[in-house]
Amino acid sequence: MEFKYLNVAKEDHIAIVKLNRPPVNALNTEMILEMEQAFEELAKDEELRSIVLTGEGKAFVAGADISEMKDFDPIHAREFAQNGHRTLNKIEGINKPVIAAINGFALGGGCEIALACDIRIMAEGAKVGQPEVNLGVIPGFGGTQRLSRLCGAGIAKELIYTGEAIDAQDALRIGLVNKVVPPDKVFETALEIAKKITAKGPRAIRFAKMTINQGMDTDLHSGNSLEIRQFSACFGSEEAKEGMNAFLEKRKPNW
């Protein structure tokens, strides 16, 4: 896949997507649409089992391109937000786990991209936040919704109302990220997790992601019913048989 603002590589069932719009990977419409296209294509790749998403240079994504946004009227702002929501929904809903390697600033749209991923690894010294109110607007790519679901409404309101960026340790404390590691280890750590995931049953991973995501938007009883359906569906393929036979035979499964 060839893109202007993305670098996409594949190795050992893992896709590596690097956001690359120097100097700070600020999001403009073209970059957002490229991300949408990339994840549409990755979703179709049956060989892939996980994805690592990171930024080139000193930033993950330092926010939206203000020079593009400053001339928006409400109609253009709506189109911009719709593009962002559609793209991040593809990241969140893709049938493979996505691991964010937050190598630097993840502000505004950058924070929202990270929130759409399944697992977030953050570098020491990086900053994350939703500073949109400093510009007189609110988050437009799902920040008001995903942040409150992940960290709770109180935390989301504090971060969004104040517009303050927090450091990696605070992000870990509130549950916004899974791990904090030295800057030179952030991509390596994300890749290690991706490799662990690729060693598991690929169909089971897809079912687990779908069940968790859909269950979060429903009540506990409905979520449990969904789990029962998906658990039983696992036995409709050879994957479960291979996994259990491999366990009993004390060997690695051949997925």
C-alpha positions in Angstrom: 0.0 0.0 0.0 1.4 3.4 -1.0 0.3 6.5 0.9 1.4 10.1 1.2 1.2 10.4 5.0 1.4 6.7 6.1 4.0 4.1 6.0 2.6 0.6 6.1 4.7 -2.6 6.4 3.9 -6.2 7.1 5.9 -8.9 8.9 5.0 -12.2 10.5 1.2 -11.7 10.4 1.6 -8.2 11.9 1.0 -4.9 10.1 3.0 -1.8 11.2 1.3 1.5 10.4 3.3 4.7 10.9 1.7 8.1 10.7 4.1 10.3 8.9 3.2 14.0 8.3 6.2 16.0 9.6 6.9 17.8 11.8 4.2 16.6 14.3 1.8 14.4 12.3 -1.0 16.9 12.5 -4.2 15.5 11.1 -5.6 17.0 7.9 -8.5 15.7 5.7 -6.2 13.9 3.3 -4.3 12.1 6.1 -7.6 11.0 7.8 -8.9 9.6 4.5 -5.7 7.7 3.9 -6.0 6.1 7.4 -9.5 5.1 6.5 -8.4 3.5 3.3 -5.4 1.7 4.9 -7.6 0.1 7.6 -10.2 -0.9 5.0 -7.5 -2.8 3.2 -5.9 -4.2 6.3 -9.3 -5.6 7.3 -9.4 -7.6 4.1 -6.0 -9.2 4.6 -6.6 -12.7 6.0 -2.9 -13.2 6.8 -2.8 -10.4 9.3 -3.5 -11.1 13.0 -2.6 -7.8 14.7 -1.6 -4.2 13.9 0.8 -1.8 15.6 0.0 1.9 15.0 2.6 4.6 15.8 3.9 7.9 14.7 7.1 8.9 13.0 9.4 11.5 14.7 8.7 13.1 18.0 4.9 12.9 18.0 2.2 10.2 17.8 -0.3 12.8 16.5 -0.1 16.3 18.0 -3.6 17.1 17.0 -5.6 18.3 14.0 -4.1 20.7 11.4 -5.4 24.1 12.8 -4.4 25.9 9.6 -7.1 23.8 7.8 -9.7 24.0 10.6 -9.6 27.7 11.1 -11.7 28.5 8.0 -14.3 25.8 8.6 -18.0 26.8 8.7 -20.4 24.4 10.5 -21.0 22.4 7.3 -17.2 21.8 6.7 -16.7 21.1 10.4 -19.4 18.4 10.3 -17.8 16.8 7.2 -14.4 16.8 9.0 -15.8 15.3 12.1 -17.7 12.7 10.1 -14.5 11.7 8.3 -12.7 11.3 11.6 -15.5 9.3 13.2 -15.8 7.0 10.2 -12.0 6.4 10.2 -11.7 5.8 14.0 -14.7 3.5 13.9 -12.8 1.4 11.3 -9.8 1.3 13.7 -11.9 0.3 16.6 -14.0 -2.2 14.7 -11.4 -3.9 12.5 -11.3 -7.6 13.0 -7.8 -7.6 14.4 -6.3 -6.1 17.6 -4.7 -2.7 17.1 -1.9 -1.7 19.5 -1.0 2.0 19.8 2.6 2.7 20.4 2.3 6.3 21.7 5.9 7.5 21.0 5.2 11.2 21.7 2.5 13.8 21.9 -1.0 12.4 21.5 -3.2 15.4 21.7 -6.7 16.1 20.4 -7.2 13.8 17.4 -4.1 11.9 18.4 -5.6 11.0 21.8 -8.8 10.0 20.0 -6.9 7.7 17.6 -5.2 6.1 20.6 -8.6 5.7 22.3 -9.9 3.8 19.3 -7.1 1.2 19.6 -7.4 -1.9 21.7 -4.2 -1.5 23.7 -2.1 1.6 24.4 1.6 1.6 25.2 3.0 5.1 26.1 6.5 6.4 26.2 7.9 8.1 29.3 7.9 11.8 28.6 5.0 11.7 26.1 1.9 13.7 26.7 -1.8 12.9 26.1 -4.9 15.0 26.3 -7.9 16.7 24.7 -7.0 20.4 24.5 -9.8 21.4 22.1 -11.5 23.9 24.5 -8.3 26.0 24.3 -9.4 26.6 20.7 -13.0 27.2 21.5 -14.3 23.8 20.3 -14.8 20.3 21.7 -13.3 17.0 20.7 -14.8 15.9 17.3 -13.4 12.4 16.7 -15.1 10.6 19.6 -13.1 11.9 22.5 -16.2 12.8 24.6 -17.5 9.3 24.2 -14.5 6.9 24.2 -12.6 8.7 27.0 -15.6 8.7 29.3 -16.2 5.0 28.6 -12.6 4.1 29.2 -11.7 6.3 32.2 -15.1 7.3 33.6 -17.1 10.5 33.1 -15.4 12.4 35.9 -11.9 11.9 34.5 -13.1 12.7 30.9 -14.8 15.9 32.1 -11.7 17.0 33.9 -9.4 16.4 31.0 -11.8 17.9 28.4 -13.0 20.9 30.5 -9.4 21.9 31.5 -7.8 21.1 28.1 -4.7 20.0 30.0 -2.3 17.4 28.7 -1.2 14.8 31.2 2.0 12.8 31.4 2.5 9.1 30.9 2.3 8.2 34.6 -1.0 10.0 35.1 -2.3 8.4 31.9 -1.4 5.0 33.4 -3.0 5.9 36.8 -6.4 6.7 35.2 -6.4 3.7 33.0 -6.0 5.6 29.7 -2.9 3.5 28.8 -1.9 -0.1 29.6 1.8 0.4 30.0 4.5 3.1 30.3 8.0 2.3 29.0 11.2 4.2 28.1 10.9 6.0 24.7 13.3 3.6 23.0 11.2 0.6 24.2 7.7 1.8 23.2 7.6 0.4 19.7 9.4 -2.8 20.8 6.9 -3.3 23.6 3.9 -2.9 21.3 5.5 -5.3 18.8 6.1 -7.9 21.5 2.4 -7.7 22.5 1.4 -8.0 18.8 3.6 -11.1 18.5 2.0 -12.7 21.6 -1.4 -12.1 20.1 -0.5 -13.6 16.7 0.5 -16.8 18.5 -3.1 -17.3 19.7 -6.1 -18.6 17.9 -6.9 -15.9 15.3 -10.6 -16.7 15.1 -10.8 -16.6 18.9 -9.1 -13.2 19.0 -11.6 -11.9 16.5 -14.5 -13.2 18.5 -13.1 -11.8 21.7 -12.6 -8.3 20.3 -16.1 -8.3 18.8 -17.7 -9.6 22.0 -15.9 -7.1 24.2 -16.7 -4.1 22.0 -20.3 -5.0 21.5 -20.8 -5.9 25.1 -19.5 -2.5 26.3 -22.5 -0.9 24.6 -25.1 -3.0 26.2 -26.3 -4.2 29.7 -24.6 -7.1 31.5 -27.3 -9.6 30.8 -27.2 -8.9 27.0 -23.4 -8.9 27.1 -23.3 -12.3 28.8 -25.8 -13.7 26.2 -23.5 -12.4 23.5 -20.6 -14.2 25.1 -22.4 -17.5 25.2 -23.2 -17.2 21.5 -19.7 -16.4 20.6 -18.1 -19.0 22.9 -20.3 -21.7 21.3 -19.5 -20.4 17.8 -15.8 -21.0 18.5 -16.5 -24.7 18.3 -17.8 -24.4 14.8 -14.3 -24.4 13.3 -11.2 -26.6 13.5 -9.4 -23.9 15.4 -10.8 -24.9 18.8 -10.1 -28.6 18.1 -6.6 -27.9 17.1 -6.0 -25.7 20.2 -7.3 -28.3 22.6 -5.5 -31.2 20.9 -2.3 -29.2 20.9 -2.7 -28.6 24.7 -3.3 -32.3 25.4 -0.5 -33.4 23.2 1.9 -30.8 24.7 2.8 -29.1 21.5 2.3 -25.7 19.9 -1.0 -25.4 17.9 -0.8 -25.0 14.1 -3.2 -22.2 13.4 
